[in-house]
Structures are given as C-alpha cells and as structure tokens.
C-alpha cells in the first residue's frame, strides 16, 4: 500500500468515527430499548425498527467495508494519489452520514 498522507489521515478519521460510534453504543446499551427506529423512510410502525444487535452489526459491517475500500483504493490508484484520496473521501462521507443517523437515533433515547 502506498504512503499517501492524506489517505492515511482519512483512514484514521474513518476508524476513529467507527470506534466512537461503537463506544457510544456500548455505553448506552442498557438504556436503549430492544428495538430502535432506524429506517425512517419506510411507512410508520414496526417496519422502521431494528434490533440493537442489528445496529451493532451495521457498525461491524462498516468496519469491514472500510478495510475493503482501503485495499481497493490502493489497488485502483496505482501510484495516482488523487484517485486513492477520492475513493477514501467517498468512504469517509458514507461513514459521516452513518454517524449522523446513528447519533440522531441514540440521542432520542439517551438524552
């Protein structure tokens, strides 16, 4: 893998956000109800709800996707730093959007 400094900083930010979300989920685990409203775009009722365990699985899945994205960005760039940085920035944006939704759901019950 290359040593693109911007890409390394983005990767640290991604892992930092994922670890922060995991820590917050662990901290409020007992306070949270068994079902959390996650899919707001679906019609009301039980269709919007997911288990706490599904939310934890989403975080783990994003960690795996972050690793895969890092490998693919390194492979696709072939020494072209802007390509690698752009792919990693897209991954960072996806994690930031996930974090916004995650913290919105957590604040409903934890604050």
C-alpha positions as a Markdown table, in Angstrom:
| # | Residue | x | y | z |
|---|---|---|---|---|
| 1 | Unk | 0.0 | 0.0 | 0.0 |
| 2 | Unk | 1.1 | 3.5 | -0.7 |
| 3 | Unk | 2.1 | 6.1 | 1.9 |
| 4 | Unk | -0.3 | 8.8 | 0.8 |
| 5 | Unk | -0.5 | 11.1 | 3.9 |
| 6 | Unk | -4.0 | 12.4 | 3.1 |
| 7 | Unk | -5.3 | 8.9 | 2.6 |
| 8 | Unk | -3.8 | 7.8 | 5.9 |
| 9 | Unk | -5.4 | 10.8 | 7.7 |
| 10 | Unk | -8.8 | 9.9 | 6.1 |
| 11 | Unk | -8.4 | 6.3 | 7.2 |
| 12 | Unk | -7.6 | 7.4 | 10.8 |
| 13 | Unk | -10.7 | 9.6 | 10.7 |
| 14 | Unk | -12.9 | 6.7 | 9.5 |
| 15 | Unk | -11.7 | 4.3 | 12.1 |
| 16 | Unk | -12.0 | 7.0 | 14.8 |
| 17 | Unk | -15.6 | 7.6 | 13.9 |
| 18 | Unk | -16.4 | 3.9 | 13.8 |
| 19 | Unk | -14.7 | 3.4 | 17.2 |
| 20 | Unk | -16.5 | 6.4 | 18.7 |
| 21 | Unk | -19.9 | 5.0 | 17.5 |
| 22 | Unk | -19.1 | 1.6 | 18.9 |
| 23 | Unk | -18.1 | 3.2 | 22.3 |
| 24 | Unk | -21.3 | 5.2 | 22.4 |
| 25 | Unk | -23.4 | 2.1 | 21.6 |
| 26 | Unk | -21.6 | 0.1 | 24.3 |
| 27 | Unk | -22.0 | 3.0 | 26.8 |
| 28 | Unk | -25.8 | 3.3 | 26.3 |
| 29 | Unk | -26.5 | -0.4 | 25.6 |
| 30 | Unk | -28.6 | -0.9 | 28.7 |
| 31 | Unk | -30.5 | 2.3 | 28.3 |
| 32 | Unk | -31.5 | 1.6 | 24.7 |
| 33 | Unk | -34.8 | -0.3 | 24.1 |
| 34 | Unk | -34.7 | -3.6 | 22.3 |
| 35 | Unk | -35.9 | -2.0 | 19.0 |
| 36 | Unk | -34.6 | 1.3 | 17.6 |
| 37 | Unk | -36.1 | 3.4 | 14.9 |
| 38 | Unk | -33.6 | 3.2 | 12.0 |
| 39 | Unk | -35.5 | 3.2 | 8.7 |
| 40 | Unk | -37.3 | 6.5 | 8.8 |
| 41 | Unk | -38.1 | 6.4 | 5.1 |
| 42 | Unk | -40.4 | 3.4 | 5.4 |
| 43 | Unk | -44.0 | 3.8 | 6.4 |
| 44 | Unk | -44.6 | 4.1 | 10.2 |
| 45 | Unk | -44.8 | 1.3 | 12.6 |
| 46 | Unk | -42.7 | -1.8 | 13.1 |
| 47 | Unk | -41.1 | -1.5 | 9.6 |
| 48 | Unk | -38.9 | 1.3 | 10.8 |
| 49 | Unk | -37.5 | -0.7 | 13.8 |
| 50 | Unk | -34.3 | -2.7 | 14.0 |
| 51 | Unk | -32.7 | -4.6 | 16.9 |
| 52 | Unk | -29.8 | -3.2 | 18.9 |
| 53 | Unk | -27.8 | -6.1 | 17.6 |
| 54 | Unk | -28.5 | -5.2 | 14.0 |
| 55 | Unk | -27.2 | -1.7 | 14.7 |
| 56 | Unk | -24.0 | -3.2 | 16.2 |
| 57 | Unk | -23.8 | -5.4 | 13.1 |
| 58 | Unk | -24.1 | -2.4 | 10.9 |
| 59 | Unk | -21.1 | -0.8 | 12.7 |
| 60 | Unk | -19.1 | -4.0 | 12.3 |
| 61 | Unk | -20.0 | -4.2 | 8.6 |
| 62 | Unk | -18.9 | -0.6 | 8.0 |
| 63 | Unk | -15.6 | -1.6 | 9.6 |
| 64 | Unk | -15.2 | -4.4 | 7.1 |
| 65 | Unk | -16.3 | -2.1 | 4.2 |
| 66 | Unk | -13.7 | 0.5 | 5.3 |
| 67 | Unk | -10.9 | -2.1 | 5.1 |
| 68 | Unk | -12.1 | -3.3 | 1.7 |
| 69 | Unk | -12.3 | 0.3 | 0.5 |
| 70 | Unk | -8.8 | 0.9 | 1.6 |
| 71 | Unk | -7.5 | -2.1 | -0.3 |
| 72 | Unk | -9.5 | -1.2 | -3.4 |
| 73 | Unk | -8.4 | 2.5 | -3.2 |
| 74 | Unk | -4.7 | 1.4 | -3.0 |
| 75 | Unk | -5.2 | -1.0 | -5.9 |
| 76 | Unk | -7.1 | 1.4 | -8.1 |
| 77 | Unk | -4.7 | 4.3 | -7.6 |
| 78 | Unk | -1.6 | 2.5 | -8.9 |
| 79 | Unk | 0.5 | 5.5 | -7.7 |
| 80 | Unk | -2.1 | 8.1 | -8.6 |
| 81 | Unk | -2.7 | 9.9 | -5.3 |
| 82 | Unk | -5.8 | 11.8 | -6.3 |
| 83 | Unk | -7.7 | 8.6 | -7.2 |
| 84 | Unk | -6.8 | 7.0 | -3.9 |
| 85 | Unk | -7.7 | 10.1 | -1.9 |
| 86 | Unk | -11.1 | 10.5 | -3.8 |
| 87 | Unk | -12.1 | 6.9 | -3.1 |
| 88 | Unk | -11.2 | 7.2 | 0.6 |
| 89 | Unk | -13.0 | 10.5 | 0.8 |
| 90 | Unk | -16.1 | 8.9 | -0.5 |
| 91 | Unk | -15.9 | 6.2 | 2.1 |
| 92 | Unk | -15.4 | 8.9 | 4.8 |
| 93 | Unk | -18.5 | 10.7 | 3.6 |
| 94 | Unk | -20.5 | 7.4 | 3.8 |
| 95 | Unk | -19.3 | 6.9 | 7.4 |
| 96 | Unk | -20.1 | 10.5 | 8.3 |
| 97 | Unk | -23.7 | 10.1 | 7.0 |
| 98 | Unk | -24.0 | 6.8 | 9.0 |
| 99 | Unk | -22.7 | 8.6 | 12.1 |
| 100 | Unk | -25.2 | 11.4 | 11.7 |
| 101 | Unk | -28.1 | 8.9 | 11.6 |
| 102 | Unk | -26.6 | 6.8 | 14.4 |
| 103 | Unk | -26.2 | 9.8 | 16.8 |
| 104 | Unk | -29.7 | 11.0 | 16.0 |
| 105 | Unk | -31.2 | 7.7 | 17.0 |
| 106 | Unk | -29.0 | 7.4 | 20.1 |
| 107 | Unk | -29.9 | 10.9 | 21.3 |
| 108 | Unk | -33.6 | 10.1 | 21.1 |
| 109 | Unk | -33.2 | 7.6 | 24.0 |
| 110 | Unk | -30.0 | 8.6 | 25.7 |
| 111 | Unk | -30.6 | 12.3 | 26.4 |
